[in-house]
Amino acid sequence: MNKLHCSTLLLTGLLAFTSVPVIADINMGVFPRRPVAVTHKAFKPLAEKLSKELGEKVNLIVAKNFKEFWKGVENQKYDLVHYNQYHYLLSHKSGNYNVIVSNEEFGNKVISGSLTVRTDSGIASVADLKGKTILFGGGKKAMGSYIAPTAILKKAGLVADTDYTVKFAKNPPSAVIGIYNKAADAAGAGDVILKTKIINKKTDISQLTILARSDEFNQLPWAVISSMPADKSAKIQSIMTSLKGSDDAILKAAKVTNFHKVSDADYAKVREIVKFAIGEDL
């Protein structure tokens, strides 16, 4: 081995063991509640605000589908994550994430699951859905559009696959558009669904009505990975909850009216609904 080679190896070794401060990026994951391009546009201003205030680059990550998104949650790919209430309970029980902030949407800090029908359907009560087909928005992890509506049906004594047929649409708007087009008898979705632009654009909402609502529960959460230092978690929480007022461009882009400070205790009602509807103790 020549002297030049030895010197190179020595220098490489010294560099490898030199203590150099490295600022890691923060990965912000947002669940694919809306199309990927729409989600990027909605949350890019928030990611930029957090980057500026924290002095660390915040990478906005939007999975192309729920399966890919949930794999990211399970693998702790996200340092800050926005998802539904049931997602949060699952990730908190595993010890991986802690909630810090929740949305306020359409001026409300809470939301309900709901069942929507056509006004000309002849369906006047939840009991009338016996023998009918219900189109739920999303999959079985959808809190507002599957789990909470299932609780409504169960309270009325209706059992899935016995008293009614379960079908799934890609997302809550697709479920409501589906029943508007008479593809099913009722749709499971959050009770704000008839206020959304896409439903007002794609349907005549005068022909749609909410048949029933579940108990109210806290809005969509934001959580941080459990290994995040407490001071950084608190700073993220402070930055997000400081965005006040209907004129704030970041809130408008994200389609929320505010962010609120929350803790795990604020999701007790969600736990109660989940336990009743699908039997999971989270």
Secondary structure, 3 states (H helix, E strand, C coil): CCHHHHHHHHHHHHHHHCCCCCCCCEEEEECCCCCHHHHHHHHHHHHHHHHHHHCCCEEEEECCCHHHHHHHHHCCCCCEEECCHHHHHHHHHCCCEEEEEEEEECCECEECEEEEEECCCCCCCHHHHCCCEEEEECCCCCHHHHHHHHHHHHHCCCCECCCEEEEEECCHHHHHHHHHCCCCCEEEEECCHHHCHHHHHHCCHHHEEEEEECCCEECCEEEEECCCCHHHHHHHHHHHHCCCCCCCHHHHHHCCCEEEECCHHHHHHHHHHHHHHHCCCC
